[in-house]
Amino acid sequence: MDSITRTGCKLVLNEVYEGEISGFVERGDAYFALMPDPDSERELSEHSPLSEADMHDETNGEDVK
C-alpha cells in the first residue's frame, strides 16, 4: 500500500486514499513488475526436502510419493 500511495495521494482513513487513479495504477504496475514471475521454476538445492533425489524414506527404504 505504501508503495502505491507514496506520492500524489491524501490519506482519508485507514487504507482509504484519494488521488489520481492513473497514478495509483502506474505505481501499482511498477511495483508488481518488480515481483518474480509466479510460474517460474526455482532450482532446488540437492539438500532440499522438495528435491526428487531426497524423495526416498530412509527409515523403510521405500520411495516417498
Summary of the structure (lengths in Angstrom):
residues: 65
radius of gyration: 22.5
end to end distance: 40.8
largest distance: 62.9
contacts: 101
relative contact order: 0.11
helix: 25%
strand: 20%
